[in-house]
Amino acid sequence: MSMDSRKLIAKKAAGNKGVGESAAKRKPAAEGRVDGGAEALAVRGDVVGSEAAFARYLPQAAALPVTEIIAYRLDPVLAYHNVQTAITALAPHRAALEAALPLLDHKALFDTAALAQAVVFAATQVAGKSKSLGETRAMLTEAGALRALLLSTAEALARAGTLKMQAVDKIRTGSGPIDLAQDLVELAALFGKSVQAMKDQRLVRAEHLERASELGTILLGRLRPGRARKKEPERADAAQVAARDQLASLLCQRYREVRKAGYYLWGDELDAHVPALQTRQRGRGKKAPTPPPTPASP
């Protein structure tokens, strides 16, 4: 075989090897497997990975007893970040932990980041709670300020003869959130019927009237009389809510095991290495990590 032929064969072999290596690089890692910090960081923010983890963990979460499902108050992205921090800190000590704490499920423990990804994905499948208490309170605060502006201006216009005082007095009477919402609707209508009222003053503008009518209508739809029986509408995403709550409950249970492992290594300095699930880390200057103390011999 000539030298040129040998070079051609060698070149083709090298090209085939490169194709094989590229394909290997494109092949995804085992779904949801998080053995250490490097692999955990590689899947951060991977939506496809989150969906795969969701499908893998949902049956296990759905098997939890109803009594173990906790109220959902989780920031899933923050939880995922803290889980990543914890698993990255624990990963170099995995062998020592397995030897010292044999009763822990270490395979599951070091897969907690994948479970956190499942919770992130589950949370994205739930529609926002349209009638949250906090949102309604914010609307009532805005409504109070808007009513004060419209009513004080209407009273001034009534004294000037532009509006009828009887109509203004009727709106002024009454109290409570429902009356507040009704006042906004009536004040918007009162100003809207009088072109002169809009000309004689500069405080109330068309956008105020539009917002008053809109806000009052929304609040009347949300609020109910004190003695009225509350009827909870059936949520269209009830199944997604249940899945989210089950997975979040499973994550809280699993993370307690993560914290146990961290306490074995760092004791009272646990939070510096394995933060609580919903702890927000404050910005600090970089500091060299403190190696864990050598556990005392039993």
C-alpha positions as CSV (number, residue, x, y, z in Angstrom):
1,M,0.0,0.0,0.0
2,S,1.4,3.4,-1.0
3,M,2.1,6.2,1.5
4,D,-0.7,8.3,0.0
5,S,-3.3,5.5,0.4
6,R,-2.3,5.1,4.0
7,K,-2.7,8.8,4.7
8,L,-6.2,8.8,3.0
9,I,-7.3,5.8,5.2
10,A,-6.0,7.4,8.3
11,K,-7.7,10.7,7.5
12,K,-11.1,8.9,7.0
13,A,-10.7,7.0,10.3
14,A,-10.0,10.3,12.1
15,G,-13.1,11.8,10.5
16,N,-15.3,8.9,11.6
17,K,-13.9,9.2,15.2
18,G,-14.8,12.8,15.3
19,V,-18.4,12.1,14.2
20,G,-18.7,9.5,16.9
21,E,-17.3,11.9,19.5
22,S,-19.8,14.6,18.4
23,A,-22.7,12.3,18.6
24,A,-21.6,11.2,22.1
25,K,-21.4,14.8,23.2
26,R,-24.9,15.4,21.8
27,K,-26.4,12.4,23.6
28,P,-28.2,13.7,26.7
29,A,-27.1,12.5,30.1
30,A,-29.3,10.1,32.1
31,E,-32.5,12.1,32.8
32,G,-32.7,13.5,36.3
33,R,-29.5,11.9,37.5
34,V,-27.5,14.3,39.7
35,D,-24.4,12.7,41.2
36,G,-22.5,15.8,42.0
37,G,-22.1,19.5,41.6
38,A,-20.8,19.5,38.1
39,E,-23.7,17.4,36.7
40,A,-26.2,19.4,38.8
41,L,-25.0,22.7,37.3
42,A,-25.2,21.2,33.8
43,V,-28.9,20.7,34.0
44,R,-29.8,24.0,35.7
45,G,-32.7,25.7,33.9
46,D,-33.1,22.8,31.4
47,V,-36.9,22.8,30.8
48,V,-36.8,19.4,29.0
49,G,-35.0,17.9,31.9
50,S,-37.6,19.4,34.3
51,E,-40.4,17.8,32.3
52,A,-38.6,14.4,32.3
53,A,-38.0,14.7,36.1
54,F,-41.7,15.6,36.5
55,A,-42.8,12.5,34.7
56,R,-40.4,10.3,36.7
57,Y,-41.2,11.7,40.2
58,L,-45.0,12.2,39.8
59,P,-46.0,8.6,40.6
60,Q,-43.9,8.6,43.7
61,A,-45.4,12.0,44.8
62,A,-48.9,10.9,44.0
63,A,-48.5,7.9,46.4
64,L,-48.0,10.2,49.4
65,P,-50.8,10.0,51.9
66,V,-53.2,12.9,51.9
67,T,-52.1,13.8,55.5
68,E,-48.5,14.4,54.2
69,I,-49.5,16.9,51.5
70,I,-48.6,20.4,52.9
71,A,-50.0,23.8,51.8
72,Y,-48.1,25.1,48.9
73,R,-46.1,28.2,49.8
74,L,-43.0,27.4,47.9
75,D,-40.9,29.6,45.6
76,P,-39.8,26.7,43.3
77,V,-37.0,28.6,41.6
78,L,-35.5,29.6,44.9
79,A,-35.9,26.0,46.2
80,Y,-34.1,24.7,43.1
81,H,-31.2,27.1,43.6
82,N,-30.8,26.1,47.3
83,V,-31.0,22.4,46.5
84,Q,-28.2,22.9,43.9
85,T,-26.1,24.7,46.5
86,A,-26.6,21.9,49.0
87,I,-25.9,19.0,46.6
88,T,-22.8,20.7,45.3
89,A,-21.5,21.0,48.9
90,L,-22.3,17.4,49.8
91,A,-21.1,15.8,46.7
92,P,-17.3,15.6,47.6
93,H,-18.3,13.8,50.9
94,R,-20.6,11.3,49.4
95,A,-18.5,8.2,50.2
96,A,-18.1,9.4,53.8
97,L,-21.8,10.0,54.2
98,E,-22.7,6.6,52.8
99,A,-20.4,5.0,55.3
100,A,-21.5,7.0,58.3
101,L,-25.3,7.3,57.6
102,P,-26.3,4.0,56.1
103,L,-30.0,4.5,56.9
104,L,-30.3,7.4,54.5
105,D,-31.3,6.7,50.9
106,H,-28.2,8.3,49.3
107,K,-29.2,7.6,45.7
108,A,-32.5,9.5,46.3
109,L,-30.7,12.2,48.4
110,F,-28.2,13.0,45.6
111,D,-31.0,13.1,43.1
112,T,-32.9,15.9,45.0
113,A,-31.9,18.5,42.4
114,A,-33.9,16.5,39.8
115,L,-36.9,16.4,42.1
116,A,-36.6,20.2,42.5
117,Q,-36.6,20.5,38.7
118,A,-39.8,18.5,38.7
119,V,-41.4,21.0,41.1
120,V,-40.3,23.9,38.9
121,F,-41.9,22.3,35.9
122,A,-45.1,21.4,37.9
123,A,-45.4,25.0,39.0
124,T,-45.3,26.3,35.4
125,Q,-48.4,24.1,34.6
126,V,-50.6,25.8,37.2
127,A,-52.5,28.9,36.2
128,G,-52.1,31.9,38.5
129,K,-54.6,32.3,41.3
130,S,-56.8,35.0,39.9
131,K,-58.6,35.8,43.1
132,S,-55.8,35.9,45.6
133,L,-56.4,37.6,48.9
134,G,-53.3,39.8,48.5
135,E,-54.4,41.0,45.1
136,T,-57.9,41.8,46.3
137,R,-56.5,43.9,49.2
138,A,-54.3,45.8,46.8
139,M,-57.3,46.6,44.7
140,L,-59.3,47.8,47.7
141,T,-56.4,50.1,48.7
142,E,-56.4,51.6,45.2
143,A,-60.2,51.8,45.2
144,G,-60.2,53.8,48.5
145,A,-57.8,56.4,47.1
146,L,-59.7,56.7,43.8
147,R,-63.1,57.0,45.6
148,A,-61.6,59.8,47.8
149,L,-60.5,61.7,44.7
150,L,-63.8,61.3,42.9
151,L,-66.1,61.9,45.9
152,S,-64.3,65.0,47.1
153,T,-64.4,66.5,43.6
154,A,-68.0,65.6,43.2
155,E,-68.9,67.3,46.5
156,A,-67.2,70.5,45.4
157,L,-69.0,70.4,42.1
158,A,-72.3,69.8,43.9
159,R,-71.8,72.8,46.1
160,A,-71.0,74.8,42.9
161,G,-74.3,73.6,41.4
162,T,-72.7,71.5,38.6
163,L,-73.8,68.2,40.1
164,K,-76.9,67.3,42.2
165,M,-76.1,67.2,45.9
166,Q,-78.7,64.5,46.4
167,A,-76.9,62.2,44.0
168,V,-73.5,62.8,45.8
169,D,-75.1,62.3,49.3
170,K,-76.5,59.0,48.2
171,I,-73.0,57.8,47.1
172,R,-71.4,59.1,50.3
173,T,-73.6,57.0,52.6
174,G,-72.7,53.4,53.4
175,S,-69.4,51.7,54.3
176,G,-67.5,48.5,53.7
177,P,-65.7,46.9,50.7
178,I,-68.8,46.2,48.7
179,D,-70.1,49.7,49.2
180,L,-66.7,51.0,48.2
181,A,-66.8,49.1,44.9
182,Q,-70.4,50.2,44.2
183,D,-69.3,53.9,44.9
184,L,-66.7,53.7,42.2
185,V,-69.2,52.5,39.6
186,E,-71.7,55.2,40.6
187,L,-69.1,58.0,40.7
188,A,-67.8,57.0,37.2
189,A,-71.4,57.1,35.9
190,L,-72.1,60.4,37.7
191,F,-69.1,62.2,36.1
192,G,-69.7,60.5,32.8
193,K,-73.2,61.9,32.5
194,S,-72.1,65.5,33.0
195,V,-69.9,67.1,30.3
196,Q,-69.9,70.2,32.4
197,A,-68.5,68.4,35.4
198,M,-65.4,67.4,33.4
199,K,-65.0,71.0,32.1
200,D,-65.3,72.7,35.5
201,Q,-62.5,70.9,37.2
202,R,-59.0,69.6,36.4
203,L,-58.5,66.9,39.1
204,V,-60.6,64.1,37.7
205,R,-59.7,62.9,34.2
206,A,-61.2,60.4,31.8
207,E,-58.7,57.7,32.8
208,H,-59.8,58.0,36.4
209,L,-63.4,57.4,35.4
210,E,-62.4,54.4,33.2
211,R,-60.3,52.9,36.0
212,A,-63.1,53.5,38.6
213,S,-65.7,51.7,36.5
214,E,-63.3,48.8,35.8
215,L,-62.0,48.4,39.3
216,G,-65.5,48.7,40.9
217,T,-66.9,46.1,38.6
218,I,-64.0,43.7,39.3
219,L,-64.3,44.1,43.0
220,L,-68.1,43.5,42.9
221,G,-67.4,40.2,41.2
222,R,-64.9,39.2,43.8
223,L,-66.5,40.4,47.1
224,R,-69.4,38.8,48.7
225,P,-71.8,39.8,51.6
226,G,-70.7,38.7,55.0
227,R,-73.5,36.2,55.4
228,A,-73.4,34.9,51.9
229,R,-72.2,31.3,51.5
230,K,-68.9,31.1,49.7
231,K,-68.9,28.9,46.6
232,E,-65.5,27.7,45.5
233,P,-65.4,27.4,41.7
234,E,-63.9,24.2,40.4
235,R,-60.5,24.9,39.0
236,A,-59.8,23.9,35.4
237,D,-56.3,23.1,36.4
238,A,-57.1,21.0,39.5
239,A,-55.0,18.1,38.4
240,Q,-52.0,20.3,37.8
241,V,-52.4,21.9,41.2
242,A,-52.6,18.5,42.9
243,A,-49.4,17.4,41.1
244,R,-47.6,20.5,42.1
245,D,-48.6,20.2,45.7
246,Q,-47.7,16.5,45.8
247,L,-44.2,17.1,44.3
248,A,-43.5,20.1,46.6
249,S,-44.4,18.0,49.6
250,L,-42.1,15.2,48.4
251,L,-39.3,17.7,47.9
252,C,-39.8,19.1,51.5
253,Q,-39.5,15.6,52.9
254,R,-36.5,14.7,50.8
255,Y,-34.7,17.9,51.7
256,R,-35.0,17.1,55.3
257,E,-32.7,14.1,54.6
258,V,-30.3,16.4,52.7
259,R,-30.2,18.7,55.8
260,K,-29.5,15.7,58.0
261,A,-26.5,14.8,55.9
262,G,-25.3,18.4,56.1
263,Y,-25.7,18.5,59.8
264,Y,-23.5,15.4,60.2
265,L,-20.7,17.2,58.3
266,W,-21.0,20.8,59.5
267,G,-23.1,20.8,62.7
268,D,-24.1,24.3,63.7
269,E,-22.6,25.7,60.5
270,L,-25.2,23.7,58.5
271,D,-26.9,26.8,57.0
272,A,-23.7,28.1,55.5
273,H,-23.4,24.9,53.3
274,V,-26.9,23.5,53.1
275,P,-29.3,26.5,53.2
276,A,-32.9,26.0,54.2
277,L,-35.2,25.4,51.2
278,Q,-36.6,28.9,51.1
279,T,-33.5,30.9,52.4
280,R,-32.5,33.9,50.2
281,Q,-28.8,34.2,50.2
282,R,-27.5,37.7,50.8
283,G,-24.6,39.0,48.7
284,R,-21.3,38.6,50.5
285,G,-17.7,38.8,49.7
286,K,-16.1,35.6,48.5
287,K,-14.7,33.6,51.4
288,A,-12.6,30.4,51.2
289,P,-14.8,27.4,52.1
290,T,-14.3,25.9,55.5
291,P,-13.6,22.2,55.3
292,P,-16.0,20.1,57.4
293,P,-14.6,18.9,60.8
294,T,-13.7,15.2,61.1
295,P,-16.7,13.5,62.7
296,A,-15.9,12.0,66.1
297,S,-15.4,8.2,66.1
298,P,-18.4,6.4,67.6
